[in-house]
Amino acid sequence: MNKFDYFIILAEMRTGSNFLEMNINALDGVTCHGEAFNPAFVGYPKTDQILGIGLDEREKDPQRLIDAIKADHDLGGFRFFNDHDPRVLNTCLTDPRCAKIVLTRNPVDSFVSWKIAQATGQWKLTNATHSKSLQITFDADAFEIHLETIQAFQVRVLNTMQKTGQTAFYINYDDLRDVEIMNGLAMFLGTSARLPNINKKLKKQNPEPLSEKVSNFDQMQAALARIDRFDLSRTPHFEPRRGPAIPTYFAAAKSPLLYMPLRSGPDDAIKKWLADLDGTTPDNLLEKFSQKTLRQWKWQHKGHRSFAVLRHPLARAHAAFCDRILFDEPGSFPEIRATLRKVHKLPIPPQAPDTNYDETTHKTAFIAFLKFLRNNLSAQTSIRVDPTWASQLTLLQGMADFAMPDMIMREDQLKQELDILALRVGIANEPALIETAHPHHHRLVAIYDKAVEAAAYDAYRRDYAAFGFGDLF
């Protein structure tokens, strides 16, 4: 009897997972069903179902699709990325009857390839004469977020394997064209089928060296040089639910003050205040810390103080809704918006609101989003819990993995509390604080009533209880 009932390929975009799937499917009696738990589709963008299970059925009960794959006559499996349905991951990782295949690639190579694919729209290549390529500009901030995300995912996989006494088959992107390694994978899966050769129908895209694919290659090298790979890979206190998000912290240019943002909070106002404190501009604030550089900053600034700012859960959810879902601004999530419309049936416009988008429409859309958040924060949806709308209690618990803020302030009392903070580090003439409310806060004021507050309370009960929040107005 085969020791496995099914398999999961744990990978990321642009790591060669399509190529791996194609060669796995060339093995007699083995079938990989694509991205079976992608929140936006089942298996592949243009398919409606897998083994009779459609998108709606999978969304309601992902276990049904797992059971169907296990019951199929072939040894079945699927590809799984870090942003796929989180309800499935723990089920598969803790199941010894599920074979784990971990596919990795140099994260710089995969990041650059991902950005080129986004820019060209070409995600697969079967004919080299149709290849599309262009140079991209390397974004160091986006890469650090990318790196932090995939490393956290890989650590979770590794730790679960260790805690449950299991092992996985690890394969690197550069090994995918080695037929002996692929046949070793077949042996690991317990099938007698073997590949006579590698199916090379899919072509390697953008085979040029990085120096030819990145327009600011020198800047990229400088940005990568400051990343301490050993510190980034240290995770003795890592909690899978939420990390400390150290790269998002800001420190004053001169004063010993460190701001630890809770996403979707009054960041712009606080950055301006920190800059005014030292007579400089927000561009001169210290940022992009790693654990190593933040420790160094702390050693160099004796008597330092750190702080975070709580925003009312309703105001914060509204800020996240406007910034990430409703408007087409930098940092928005158009793919999640599309999934919210298609899968969760949220009455939100497909693009940024036009003149027909009135207060009544906004209220209906926002309440629907709050109801989605109630399910999302309870692990009842396939969409990730993004830090911009994760509960503030969870974010603070993640910060505690490295260090708690010295002060946890409240937005509605921020001026007084910042004055106290400045005095604690010896600054008597503290600057004025600009308006902290979100630019679209007036929209929330216009639609506010008890129903809106109740929907926010249902989504953020833990924050209301933990921090004593009452009604916003």
Sequence and secondary structure as in RCSB ss.txt:
>XXXX:A:sequence
MNKFDYFIILAEMRTGSNFLEMNINALDGVTCHGEAFNPAFVGYPKTDQILGIGLDEREKDPQRLIDAIKADHDL
GGFRFFNDHDPRVLNTCLTDPRCAKIVLTRNPVDSFVSWKIAQATGQWKLTNATHSKSLQITFDADAFEIHLETI
QAFQVRVLNTMQKTGQTAFYINYDDLRDVEIMNGLAMFLGTSARLPNINKKLKKQNPEPLSEKVSNFDQMQAALA
RIDRFDLSRTPHFEPRRGPAIPTYFAAAKSPLLYMPLRSGPDDAIKKWLADLDGTTPDNLLEKFSQKTLRQWKWQ
HKGHRSFAVLRHPLARAHAAFCDRILFDEPGSFPEIRATLRKVHKLPIPPQAPDTNYDETTHKTAFIAFLKFLRN
NLSAQTSIRVDPTWASQLTLLQGMADFAMPDMIMREDQLKQELDILALRVGIANEPALIETAHPHHHRLVAIYDK
AVEAAAYDAYRRDYAAFGFGDLF
>XXXX:A:secstr
  S SEEEEE  TTSSHHHHHHHHTTSTTEEE SBTT TT SBSTT  EETTEEHHHHHH HHHHHHHHHHSSSE
EEEEE TTS HHHHHHHHT TTEEEEEEE  HHHHHHHHHHHHHH     S GGG     B   HHHHHHHHHHH
HHHHHHHHHHHHHTT   EEEEGGGTT HHHHHHHHHHHT     SS    S  S  S HHHHBTTHHHHHHHHH
T  HHHHT  TT  TT    GGG EE SSSSEEE   SSSSHHHHHHHHHHHTTS GGGSB    HHHHHHHHHH
STT EEEEEE  HHHHHHHHIIIIIIS  TT  HHHHHHHHHTS     SSS  TT  HHHHHHHHHHHHHHHHH
HTTT SSS   TTTS HHHHHHHHTTT   SEEEEGGGHHHHHHHHHHHTT  S       S TTHHHHHHH SH
HHHHHHHHH HHHHHHHT     
